[in-house]
Amino acid sequence: MHAAIRHVDRVASLLVYEPVMFGLLNKLEPDSMAASEINGVRADTSRFVASGHLDAAAARFGAYWLGDEAWAALTPERQAAMACAMPNVMPQWQAAFAEPPTRIEFGALSMPIQLLGGVCSTAAARAVSRLLADMLPHVFREELPGCGHMAPVTSPERVNPAIERFLATH
């Protein structure tokens, strides 16, 4: 979305799946349950990484984004790989919580925008999608039943047809 704002004349259409623009959530709804939820995940994982508890950071992060059951169902090897990657989450948190574009910048996006999300996603991801849908002038919002935040990876059979429909018409 940031690239589309900077290069609006070079983007014909845009499709995003639950953009993690949590700076927008903190700016517009700082006292919401959704903001509290994602700020808590960020604080917990940051604290665990800083203290060297990468397994705990991965468990908190993975359970939040995948769900408790899905995290528990991962093989020990997958959980360990995620733990090793947790230091890389720190700059991603910084980007996700950065100062968001302004309402004017979002309003300048004149191209059709497909905003996909999952009905079963986190409160924070759904809140960001809702806020964006209210600010984008040519947005088509679709929430996919049975899908969460990781659906592009876990449920491509549900996500890909929505992408194909948008691309076929835009």
N, C-alpha and C positions, 0 to 999 in steps of 0.2 A: 504494500500500500504506500509505503514511503517512496519507493521508486516511481510508482504511478503518479504521485503528487509532484515529484520533481520533474517528471517527463510526461506530463499529461498529454502532450501533443504526439507522443510516440506509442501510446497504449490504446489499442482499439477496444479491448474488453479486459475484464479482470475477474478471476475466480479465486476465492480464498476459502479455506476451511478453518473456522474458529481462530482468527488471528489473535495472538496472545498480547494484545495491547493493554496491559494492565495499568499502565500510566493513565489511560483514558478512564478506566474504572475508578482509580483513586482520585482523579481530578473531579469527575462528575458525581460520583456516589461513594465518597470516602467512608461514610458510616454504614454502608450496606453490609449485609451478611456475606455477600459475594466478595466484597473487598477484604473483609476480615478473614475470610477463608483463604484466599490466595496469599494475602500478606503473611498469614500464619505458616503456610507451606514454605514460602520464601524464607522466612525467619528461621524456621526449624532446619531446613536443608542447609542454609548458609551457616548456621551454628554448628551443625554436624560436620560439614566439610572443614570449617575453620579449626575444629578440634580433632580432625583426623578420623572421625567416625564415619567413614564412607559407606559402610554397610547400612548404618542407621539412616544416612542421608538418602541412599537409594531406596530403602524400604519406604520412607516417608513420601518421597517423590513418586515412586512407582505405584504405591497404593493410591495416591491421590489421582494420578492421571489414568491409571489402568483400572482401578478399583481394587479393593482388598483381596477379593477372591482371585482375580486375574494375576495380581502380584504374587500371591501365595502359590499359584499354579505354575509359575515360571520355574524352570530348572535351576538348581543351584549355580550352574555355570552362567546362565543368563543373568541371574541376580548379581553374581560376582562381576560380570562384564559391566553391568550398569553401575555398580559401586565404583569400579575403576574410572568410569566416565564422569562421575559426579563433580570433580573439580571444574570440568568444562561447563557445568550448568551456571557457574557464577557469572560469567560475562553474558550468558543468555538471560539470566534474571535482570541484569542491568539494562539490556535492550528491551525486554518486555515491560519494564517499569519506567522507561524513559518518558520524558515529556511528550505527550501525544501531539499530533498535528492539531491545528485549530479547526473550529467548525467551518471557517471560511475555506481553509485548505481542503477539507473533506468535501465541501460543497462544490469545489472547482472540478471534482472528478466527474466529467461529463459522459464518460463511457459507461456502458452497461456493466454492472458488477453483480456477480453471483456470490452470495454469502451463504456458505453451507455450514451446517453444524449438526450436532447429534442431540436428539431428545434426551438421551441418558448422560449427557456430558455434565461437567462440573458447573456449579452455580456461577463461578467467575467467568468461565468461557462463554456460557450462555448470556450472561449480563453484558459482556463486551460486544457480542454479536447483536444484542438488542439495541445497545447504544449506537453502534455503527449503523444499523438499519434505520435508525431515526435521523441520522445525519447525512447519509449518502443519498444523492438526488435520484439516481437511476439504479436502485438496488433491487435484486430479487433474492429474497431470503427463503431458504428451505431448511427445515429441520428433519433429519432422517430418523425414522423410528428405529429403536433398538440400537442406536449408535452412540458412542461416546467420543471423547476428544481424539482418541487414537484410531478412529474408524478408517481413515485412509490406509492404515497399515493392517488393522485387525479385521476390517469388513469391506475390502475393496469391491466385493460383489454388490454392495449397497451404495457406495460412494461413486464408483466409476460411471454407472448409468446417469447419475445426476450431472456429472461433469460432461458426459457425452451429449446430454440434452442441451445444456447451455452452449457448448461449442458448436453444435449443429445449427443453432439459431443466432449466434453472435460471432 
